[in-house]
């Protein structure tokens, strides 16, 4: 996947990670309102309370999902969420998700199932270690709302030296 419109820090760090670990696959980068609505809708289909579990600044979006129990497909939920995202300012969107500012990427999880549990592979553990020790990392998680999702956000401005 080509990562367009990333912040300079995220672009540099994503490139650096990929060079060090060629098996890394990016599944998402910078998002507009439509892409964000679709990504959220795909998770809400599985768990109607997923937004509440993942997004601190998304009470409005969760309320819309709660008020519309008839919206059960990804398309229905995407339309519902997009209407709400369209009513939000750029400042509100930036607080909602680092994807809007280009400071976040999603990484295809490097995990294997062991019984009912999904665990990082040996290579995955090395990637996690590198990301968590990257001085530009704002935050990283391998789970969002109980789902296996690798999400990495960097600080918007570099105040460190390369790893």
GROMACS elastic network, one bead per residue, 0.5 to 0.9 nm:
[ bonds ]
;  ai    aj funct       b0    kb
    1    25     6  0.74593   500
    1    26     6  0.61253   500
    1    27     6  0.65567   500
    1    28     6  0.77362   500
    1    29     6  0.89997   500
    2    26     6  0.82030   500
    2    28     6  0.89309   500
    2    29     6  0.85996   500
    3     6     6  0.67461   500
    3    11     6  0.77038   500
    3    14     6  0.87713   500
    3    26     6  0.78740   500
    3    28     6  0.75256   500
    3    29     6  0.57563   500
    3    30     6  0.73486   500
    3   105     6  0.84726   500
    4    11     6  0.84480   500
    4    29     6  0.72359   500
    4    30     6  0.67673   500
    4   102     6  0.84614   500
    5     8     6  0.88339   500
    5    11     6  0.83966   500
    5    29     6  0.79723   500
    5    30     6  0.58852   500
    5    31     6  0.86333   500
    5   101     6  0.84907   500
    5   102     6  0.60236   500
    6     9     6  0.79715   500
    6    10     6  0.59973   500
    6    11     6  0.54160   500
    6    29     6  0.68703   500
    6    30     6  0.57605   500
    6    99     6  0.85065   500
    6   101     6  0.74151   500
    6   103     6  0.61970   500
    6   104     6  0.76960   500
    6   105     6  0.86079   500
    7    10     6  0.52919   500
    7    11     6  0.59392   500
    7    12     6  0.85104   500
    7    30     6  0.86410   500
    7   101     6  0.70134   500
    7   103     6  0.55643   500
    7   104     6  0.86001   500
    7   154     6  0.89598   500
    7   156     6  0.69396   500
    7   157     6  0.85931   500
    8    11     6  0.50930   500
    8    12     6  0.60997   500
    8    13     6  0.85720   500
    8   102     6  0.86131   500
    8   103     6  0.85230   500
    8   156     6  0.82219   500
    8   157     6  0.81921   500
    8   158     6  0.87653   500
    9    12     6  0.52614   500
    9    13     6  0.61411   500
    9    14     6  0.84805   500
    9   103     6  0.75568   500
    9   136     6  0.75317   500
    9   154     6  0.70515   500
    9   155     6  0.74491   500
    9   156     6  0.66800   500
    9   157     6  0.65407   500
    9   158     6  0.62781   500
   10    13     6  0.51215   500
   10    14     6  0.58188   500
   10    15     6  0.83560   500
   10   102     6  0.71855   500
   10   103     6  0.54652   500
   10   104     6  0.67967   500
   10   105     6  0.79776   500
   10   136     6  0.83729   500
   10   137     6  0.89211   500
   10   153     6  0.76135   500
   10   154     6  0.59021   500
   10   155     6  0.80188   500
   10   156     6  0.78869   500
   11    14     6  0.52562   500
   11    15     6  0.61422   500
   11    16     6  0.85452   500
   11   102     6  0.84889   500
   11   103     6  0.83462   500
   12    15     6  0.52300   500
   12    16     6  0.61085   500
   12    17     6  0.86696   500
   13    17     6  0.60653   500
   13    18     6  0.85323   500
   13   131     6  0.89860   500
   13   134     6  0.84110   500
   13   136     6  0.80345   500
   13   154     6  0.83850   500
   13   162     6  0.86340   500
   14    17     6  0.51747   500
   14    18     6  0.61949   500
   14    19     6  0.86499   500
   14    26     6  0.86001   500
   14   105     6  0.79913   500
   15    18     6  0.51598   500
   15    19     6  0.61985   500
   15    20     6  0.87066   500
   16    19     6  0.51670   500
   16    20     6  0.62953   500
   16    21     6  0.85402   500
   17    20     6  0.51695   500
   17    21     6  0.58932   500
   17    22     6  0.79636   500
   17    24     6  0.76553   500
   17   127     6  0.77739   500
   17   130     6  0.79161   500
   17   131     6  0.79805   500
   18    22     6  0.50400   500
   18    23     6  0.73862   500
   18    24     6  0.57846   500
   18    25     6  0.78999   500
   18    26     6  0.89456   500
   19    22     6  0.56814   500
   19    24     6  0.89340   500
   20   127     6  0.89157   500
   21    24     6  0.58062   500
   21   123     6  0.81837   500
   21   126     6  0.87259   500
   21   127     6  0.71924   500
   22    25     6  0.80447   500
   23   110     6  0.87272   500
   23   123     6  0.84559   500
   24   107     6  0.69530   500
   24   108     6  0.70984   500
   24   109     6  0.86657   500
   24   110     6  0.79429   500
   24   124     6  0.87086   500
   24   127     6  0.81040   500
   25   106     6  0.86481   500
   25   107     6  0.57897   500
   25   108     6  0.54130   500
   25   109     6  0.84441   500
   26    29     6  0.74449   500
   26   105     6  0.67892   500
   26   106     6  0.57926   500
   26   108     6  0.59759   500
   27   105     6  0.74542   500
   27   106     6  0.54485   500
   27   107     6  0.56341   500
   27   108     6  0.59336   500
   28    31     6  0.77735   500
   28    99     6  0.84625   500
   28   104     6  0.83187   500
   28   105     6  0.54463   500
   28   107     6  0.73017   500
   28   108     6  0.89752   500
   29    99     6  0.62294   500
   29   100     6  0.88915   500
   29   102     6  0.66330   500
   29   103     6  0.80656   500
   29   104     6  0.59602   500
   29   106     6  0.64329   500
   30    35     6  0.89002   500
   30    98     6  0.81301   500
   30   100     6  0.58608   500
   30   101     6  0.68000   500
   30   103     6  0.73506   500
   30   104     6  0.67777   500
   30   105     6  0.71217   500
   31    34     6  0.77052   500
   31    35     6  0.54569   500
   31    36     6  0.58270   500
   31    98     6  0.89591   500
   31    99     6  0.53249   500
   31   100     6  0.53142   500
   31   101     6  0.80925   500
   31   102     6  0.73775   500
   32    35     6  0.54622   500
   32    36     6  0.61578   500
   32    37     6  0.86210   500
   32    99     6  0.80678   500
   32   100     6  0.62061   500
   33    36     6  0.51350   500
   33    37     6  0.60456   500
   33    38     6  0.86088   500
   33    82     6  0.64560   500
   33    85     6  0.61981   500
   33    86     6  0.69736   500
   33    93     6  0.85976   500
   33   100     6  0.79878   500
   34    37     6  0.51801   500
   34    38     6  0.62465   500
   34    39     6  0.86683   500
   34    78     6  0.78123   500
   34    79     6  0.87729   500
   34    81     6  0.89302   500
   34    82     6  0.62570   500
   34    85     6  0.85445   500
   35    38     6  0.51544   500
   35    39     6  0.61380   500
   35    40     6  0.85934   500
   36    39     6  0.51066   500
   36    40     6  0.61031   500
   36    41     6  0.84344   500
   36    78     6  0.86741   500
   36    81     6  0.87538   500
   36    82     6  0.81269   500
   36    85     6  0.86260   500
   36    97     6  0.88180   500
   36    99     6  0.80468   500
   36   100     6  0.82600   500
   37    40     6  0.52189   500
   37    41     6  0.59533   500
   37    42     6  0.86123   500
   37    77     6  0.78817   500
   37    78     6  0.50049   500
   37    79     6  0.75316   500
   37    80     6  0.83225   500
   37    81     6  0.54441   500
   37    82     6  0.53147   500
   37    83     6  0.89937   500
   37    85     6  0.75199   500
   38    41     6  0.50306   500
   38    42     6  0.61847   500
   38    43     6  0.88461   500
   38    74     6  0.71276   500
   38    75     6  0.77524   500
   38    77     6  0.79585   500
   38    78     6  0.50937   500
   38    79     6  0.84407   500
   38    81     6  0.82804   500
   38    82     6  0.82379   500
   39    42     6  0.53924   500
   39    43     6  0.68111   500
   39    44     6  0.89214   500
   39    78     6  0.82158   500
   40    43     6  0.53519   500
   40    44     6  0.61738   500
   40    45     6  0.87842   500
   40    50     6  0.83580   500
   40    51     6  0.73332   500
   40    74     6  0.88682   500
   40    77     6  0.83817   500
   40    78     6  0.75051   500
   40    81     6  0.80028   500
   41    45     6  0.61742   500
   41    46     6  0.88829   500
   41    73     6  0.80520   500
   41    74     6  0.52145   500
   41    75     6  0.76134   500
   41    76     6  0.82647   500
   41    77     6  0.51955   500
   41    78     6  0.51774   500
   41    79     6  0.88063   500
   41    80     6  0.89034   500
   41    81     6  0.74380   500
   42    45     6  0.55377   500
   42    46     6  0.72146   500
   42    73     6  0.84421   500
   42    74     6  0.55311   500
   42    75     6  0.88275   500
   42    77     6  0.82269   500
   42    78     6  0.81459   500
   43    46     6  0.53826   500
   43    47     6  0.63413   500
   43    48     6  0.80391   500
   43    50     6  0.66154   500
   43    51     6  0.82506   500
   43    74     6  0.85775   500
   43   147     6  0.85668   500
   44    49     6  0.68708   500
   44    50     6  0.56306   500
   44    51     6  0.70450   500
   44    65     6  0.83840   500
   44    72     6  0.85769   500
   44    74     6  0.79991   500
   44    77     6  0.76913   500
   45    48     6  0.63502   500
   45    50     6  0.89190   500
   45    72     6  0.62878   500
   45    73     6  0.64528   500
   45    74     6  0.63130   500
   45    77     6  0.78366   500
   46    50     6  0.80741   500
   47    50     6  0.52058   500
   47    51     6  0.85477   500
   47   145     6  0.86026   500
   48    51     6  0.75862   500
   48    52     6  0.87902   500
   48    62     6  0.83684   500
   48    65     6  0.71868   500
   48    66     6  0.77825   500
   48    69     6  0.89993   500
   49    52     6  0.54394   500
   49    53     6  0.65134   500
   49    62     6  0.71917   500
   49    65     6  0.84172   500
   49    66     6  0.83850   500
   49   145     6  0.84596   500
   50    53     6  0.51018   500
   50    54     6  0.62771   500
   50    55     6  0.84746   500
   50    62     6  0.83624   500
   50   144     6  0.82203   500
   50   145     6  0.55677   500
   50   146     6  0.83921   500
   51    54     6  0.52725   500
   51    55     6  0.56368   500
   51    56     6  0.85499   500
   51    58     6  0.68449   500
   51    59     6  0.81210   500
   51    61     6  0.73694   500
   51    62     6  0.58274   500
   51    65     6  0.89502   500
   51   145     6  0.77673   500
   52    55     6  0.58920   500
   52    56     6  0.71950   500
   52    57     6  0.89497   500
   52    58     6  0.69703   500
   52    59     6  0.68876   500
   52    61     6  0.86292   500
   52    62     6  0.60946   500
   52   145     6  0.82563   500
   53    56     6  0.79452   500
   53   144     6  0.75489   500
   53   146     6  0.83153   500
   54    58     6  0.86357   500
   54   144     6  0.58344   500
   54   145     6  0.53682   500
   55    58     6  0.53664   500
   55    59     6  0.80606   500
   55    96     6  0.66996   500
   55    97     6  0.78314   500
   56    59     6  0.74768   500
   56    95     6  0.88188   500
   56    96     6  0.72977   500
   57    60     6  0.81484   500
   57    61     6  0.89435   500
   57    92     6  0.81616   500
   57    93     6  0.89053   500
   57    95     6  0.66177   500
   57    96     6  0.51996   500
   57    97     6  0.85484   500
   58    61     6  0.52523   500
   58    62     6  0.63476   500
   58    63     6  0.86052   500
   58    96     6  0.64315   500
   59    62     6  0.51439   500
   59    63     6  0.60195   500
   59    64     6  0.86510   500
   60    63     6  0.51178   500
   60    64     6  0.63765   500
   60    65     6  0.88915   500
   60    84     6  0.75145   500
   61    64     6  0.51765   500
   61    65     6  0.65038   500
   61    66     6  0.87417   500
   61    80     6  0.86540   500
   61    81     6  0.63041   500
   61    84     6  0.65326   500
   61    85     6  0.78626   500
   62    65     6  0.50879   500
   62    66     6  0.61411   500
   62    67     6  0.85947   500
   62    81     6  0.88673   500
   63    67     6  0.60343   500
   63    68     6  0.86296   500
   64    67     6  0.51148   500
   64    68     6  0.63041   500
   64    80     6  0.71291   500
   64    81     6  0.73270   500
   64    84     6  0.77684   500
   65    68     6  0.53185   500
   65    69     6  0.68082   500
   65    71     6  0.75442   500
   65    77     6  0.74389   500
   65    80     6  0.75664   500
   65    81     6  0.77837   500
   66    69     6  0.62444   500
   67    70     6  0.88326   500
   68    71     6  0.56622   500
   68    72     6  0.87194   500
   68    77     6  0.89111   500
   68    80     6  0.84696   500
   69    72     6  0.69559   500
   70    73     6  0.89346   500
   70    76     6  0.85766   500
   71    74     6  0.82937   500
   71    75     6  0.85188   500
   71    76     6  0.51456   500
   71    77     6  0.55904   500
   71    80     6  0.78447   500
   72    75     6  0.83667   500
   72    76     6  0.64026   500
   72    77     6  0.65588   500
   73    76     6  0.51532   500
   73    77     6  0.61193   500
   73    78     6  0.83566   500
   74    77     6  0.51770   500
   74    78     6  0.58255   500
   74    79     6  0.85205   500
   75    78     6  0.50382   500
   75    79     6  0.61927   500
   75    80     6  0.86170   500
   76    79     6  0.53155   500
   76    80     6  0.62935   500
   76    81     6  0.86975   500
   77    81     6  0.59897   500
   77    82     6  0.83052   500
   78    81     6  0.51634   500
   78    82     6  0.58263   500
   78    83     6  0.84931   500
   79    82     6  0.50942   500
   79    83     6  0.62205   500
   79    84     6  0.88288   500
   80    83     6  0.53870   500
   80    84     6  0.67369   500
   80    85     6  0.88977   500
   81    84     6  0.51777   500
   81    85     6  0.60975   500
   81    86     6  0.85194   500
   82    86     6  0.58856   500
   82    87     6  0.85805   500
   83    86     6  0.52187   500
   83    87     6  0.66409   500
   84    87     6  0.52376   500
   84    88     6  0.68080   500
   85    88     6  0.52351   500
   85    89     6  0.83487   500
   85    93     6  0.76028   500
   86    89     6  0.79120   500
   88    91     6  0.80297   500
   88    92     6  0.59158   500
   88    93     6  0.64882   500
   89    92     6  0.51353   500
   89    93     6  0.62688   500
   89    94     6  0.86592   500
   90    93     6  0.50101   500
   90    94     6  0.61328   500
   90    95     6  0.87108   500
   90   100     6  0.83699   500
   91    94     6  0.51434   500
   91    95     6  0.64657   500
   91    96     6  0.87411   500
   92    95     6  0.51872   500
   92    96     6  0.62441   500
   93    97     6  0.63658   500
   93    98     6  0.84693   500
   93   100     6  0.64654   500
   93   101     6  0.85166   500
   94    97     6  0.56158   500
   94    98     6  0.61404   500
   94    99     6  0.79568   500
   94   100     6  0.57233   500
   94   101     6  0.60654   500
   95    98     6  0.73447   500
   95   100     6  0.88375   500
   96    99     6  0.87911   500
   96   100     6  0.81985   500
   97   100     6  0.58963   500
   97   101     6  0.77489   500
   97   103     6  0.88786   500
   97   104     6  0.82044   500
   98   101     6  0.53795   500
   98   102     6  0.63194   500
   98   103     6  0.51337   500
   98   104     6  0.52438   500
   98   105     6  0.85682   500
   98   153     6  0.65160   500
   98   154     6  0.83553   500
   99   102     6  0.50687   500
   99   103     6  0.59148   500
   99   105     6  0.69227   500
   99   153     6  0.81829   500
  100   103     6  0.76124   500
  100   104     6  0.82139   500
  101   104     6  0.77638   500
  101   156     6  0.82802   500
  102   105     6  0.78949   500
  102   153     6  0.88682   500
  102   156     6  0.86085   500
  103   152     6  0.83959   500
  103   153     6  0.55130   500
  103   154     6  0.54236   500
  103   155     6  0.68911   500
  103   156     6  0.62109   500
  104   151     6  0.71475   500
  104   152     6  0.55209   500
  104   154     6  0.63649   500
  105   150     6  0.85475   500
  105   151     6  0.60791   500
  105   152     6  0.54873   500
  105   153     6  0.65644   500
  105   154     6  0.89479   500
  106   109     6  0.87444   500
  106   149     6  0.74451   500
  106   150     6  0.56155   500
  106   152     6  0.61603   500
  106   153     6  0.87108   500
  107   110     6  0.83649   500
  107   149     6  0.77208   500
  107   150     6  0.52354   500
  107   151     6  0.63214   500
  107   152     6  0.75561   500
  108   111     6  0.89722   500
  108   149     6  0.76534   500
  108   150     6  0.66036   500
  109   112     6  0.89479   500
  109   120     6  0.76555   500
  109   124     6  0.75759   500
  109   142     6  0.75380   500
  109   148     6  0.72055   500
  109   149     6  0.66104   500
  109   150     6  0.57608   500
  110   119     6  0.83366   500
  110   120     6  0.56886   500
  110   121     6  0.59167   500
  110   122     6  0.86620   500
  110   123     6  0.72654   500
  110   125     6  0.83018   500
  110   127     6  0.86623   500
  110   150     6  0.88355   500
  111   118     6  0.61002   500
  111   119     6  0.51003   500
  111   121     6  0.50285   500
  111   122     6  0.87152   500
  111   123     6  0.89676   500
  111   124     6  0.66285   500
  112   117     6  0.83093   500
  112   118     6  0.54671   500
  112   119     6  0.55068   500
  112   120     6  0.63232   500
  112   121     6  0.62789   500
  113   116     6  0.65858   500
  113   117     6  0.55663   500
  113   119     6  0.62852   500
  113   120     6  0.88327   500
  114   117     6  0.52254   500
  114   118     6  0.59925   500
  114   119     6  0.69979   500
  115   118     6  0.79253   500
  118   148     6  0.79256   500
  119   124     6  0.88729   500
  120   123     6  0.77095   500
  120   124     6  0.50683   500
  120   125     6  0.57922   500
  120   128     6  0.87055   500
  121   125     6  0.61395   500
  121   126     6  0.86778   500
  122   125     6  0.51809   500
  122   126     6  0.65810   500
  122   127     6  0.88965   500
  123   126     6  0.51407   500
  123   127     6  0.63635   500
  123   128     6  0.86983   500
  124   127     6  0.50461   500
  124   128     6  0.61208   500
  124   129     6  0.85235   500
  125   128     6  0.50397   500
  125   129     6  0.60781   500
  125   130     6  0.86069   500
  126   129     6  0.50438   500
  126   130     6  0.61801   500
  126   131     6  0.86472   500
  127   130     6  0.51311   500
  127   131     6  0.61736   500
  127   132     6  0.85195   500
  128   131     6  0.51945   500
  128   132     6  0.59901   500
  128   133     6  0.84601   500
  128   140     6  0.83406   500
  128   141     6  0.89441   500
  128   142     6  0.86272   500
  129   132     6  0.51960   500
  129   133     6  0.60726   500
  129   134     6  0.84958   500
  130   133     6  0.52126   500
  130   134     6  0.59970   500
  130   163     6  0.85983   500
  131   134     6  0.51098   500
  131   135     6  0.85740   500
  131   136     6  0.88377   500
  131   137     6  0.67093   500
  131   139     6  0.88479   500
  131   140     6  0.73240   500
  131   152     6  0.77323   500
  132   135     6  0.80950   500
  132   137     6  0.66669   500
  132   138     6  0.89982   500
  132   139     6  0.76508   500
  132   140     6  0.67432   500
  133   136     6  0.85654   500
  133   137     6  0.75499   500
  133   163     6  0.81331   500
  134   137     6  0.54932   500
  134   154     6  0.89979   500
  134   162     6  0.81027   500
  134   163     6  0.60394   500
  135   138     6  0.83106   500
  135   154     6  0.88199   500
  135   155     6  0.89681   500
  135   158     6  0.88321   500
  135   159     6  0.84327   500
  135   160     6  0.62854   500
  135   161     6  0.76608   500
  135   162     6  0.78015   500
  135   163     6  0.70753   500
  136   153     6  0.86363   500
  136   154     6  0.53817   500
  136   155     6  0.55659   500
  136   156     6  0.84543   500
  136   157     6  0.81749   500
  136   158     6  0.65524   500
  136   159     6  0.75953   500
  136   160     6  0.68591   500
  136   161     6  0.87145   500
  136   162     6  0.86092   500
  136   163     6  0.89506   500
  137   140     6  0.72127   500
  137   152     6  0.73645   500
  137   153     6  0.60543   500
  137   155     6  0.60815   500
  138   152     6  0.78450   500
  138   153     6  0.54129   500
  138   155     6  0.50332   500
  138   156     6  0.86264   500
  139   151     6  0.82222   500
  139   152     6  0.61112   500
  139   153     6  0.54060   500
  139   154     6  0.68139   500
  139   155     6  0.85486   500
  140   150     6  0.73262   500
  140   151     6  0.56713   500
  140   153     6  0.62915   500
  140   154     6  0.86629   500
  141   144     6  0.71078   500
  141   149     6  0.73410   500
  141   150     6  0.56093   500
  141   151     6  0.54327   500
  141   152     6  0.67012   500
  142   147     6  0.83801   500
  142   148     6  0.59911   500
  142   149     6  0.51962   500
  142   151     6  0.65090   500
  142   152     6  0.88033   500
  143   146     6  0.57330   500
  143   147     6  0.53576   500
  143   149     6  0.50002   500
  143   150     6  0.64721   500
  143   151     6  0.80797   500
  144   147     6  0.52669   500
  144   148     6  0.65772   500
  144   149     6  0.57410   500
  144   150     6  0.79442   500
  144   151     6  0.81741   500
  145   148     6  0.85040   500
  145   149     6  0.88435   500
  146   149     6  0.87024   500
  153   156     6  0.89150   500
  154   157     6  0.83951   500
  155   158     6  0.69636   500
  155   159     6  0.87372   500
  158   161     6  0.78928   500
  160   163     6  0.87638   500
